[in-house]
């Protein structure tokens, strides 16, 4: 008879780690399986850590978690080919501990999180790919791994196996992901001396800057770019909806190269040494793309459940919160001596519906569709805005009233008066 | 800079891999289908590691050594579903140093 656990968690990303940690702290016999050489070796994120979600799991995480820089400044850039217009928010309040957001390097961070999971008492086994779920009728009773004699049984299985969610898909719990529901992001990490980063971004030791970018860098696709400062490195990348990538002829790496060559971006990474190139899918389908997330003996947490708020660039916090919530649901049932039936596990979904996770996804449920069908937000408007800024700022003997008229004429010529009103309405609907 | 001058190999060269020699985790089910019936062959454009190359005769050649395990190819091949796609065996494939 194979060994049996109270719970198996598949995957050692933020969702899996939050789940395994919570279950082990709750006294269950937990097995966590990770296919990478070490936790984090298969995981990719920008990456920004939102303290709140982690604090609710490990209150003292700041004591020893590998954090890069706390963020004190947020820039948003709307780019055309040569310029950008943007906003900057920088606040001394973000320089007051406890800090709200940090840049992190996921391979380092996930390793740390996993060490906490192991301290909490979970058994973590790496270099083990789960190939499929073991089913008894409709009930999940364990997992089949790629190890010799690799069947392992448990009363409940939490699937935190990432965006591709292969296990639930193979078991028929949900259909294949649609290309309109995921973004493909590529990124690089460039190493620079710490002092260079601090002088280039006007920041002190441990202080960090985020730049979020939209506009012509995505070449008409629905997408955004980013640049984050780490301690001794800069990560930058760009992600666009896969359905848009499908319809054009630009490779993701060509898109990234073009972004890096932008006159506003190139000087920021000048002289850096590129040490890794990564790609990842981000589930951005939103509320309506969330698959069934529980059933007989199983729960889904993190990216596998499409828990990403694309508009606000939030994902790892939703992953940790869903992982923790899944684990709490399991613990409550275990304490009450109730079976892990679909009926009982439905409580997981109810809890998420009551939390920021589903509330936020619901708030922006229309956004993916609106941005999908209106590429002018990524092409025409960035161009118009940049041209308007140029017209206004350039001093050339033309009076301001004439300049304003020219700007207005440009907007109307490109989008028409009704088009402008319609676009404003669409924007409002997307964020409403 | 044109799209064709970007060499993805130079990027992948920075990455760490443990290649599972002789055991490709992704394979094309019916190569004939790519050559004859697939009009777009978007795998050759969308794959961020450039694992799919289009030969002159219309055939698509897949070499998974540089695979970043993102899943893009599986999802863009939605018309013909012509890929067998699994994760590599435990411990093999891309090993992100930073992620």
Interface residues (C-beta under 8 A of the other chain):
Chain A: X35 X36 X37 X40 X41 X42 X43 X44 X45 X47 X105 X106 X107 X108 X110 X126 X127 X128 X129 X131 X145 X146 X147 X163 X164 X166 X176 X177 X178 X179 X182 X184 X186 X188 X189 X233 X235 X242 X245 X246 X248 X249 X250 X251 X252 X253 X254 X257 X258 X261 X274 X275 X276 X277 X278 X279 X280 X281
Chain B: X1 X2 X3 X6 X8 X11 X12 X14 X15 X18 X40 X42 X45 X46 X48 X49 X50 X68 X69 X70 X71 X72 X74 X75 X76 X78 X85 X86 X87 X88 X89 X90 X91 X93 X94 X95 X96 X97 X98 X99
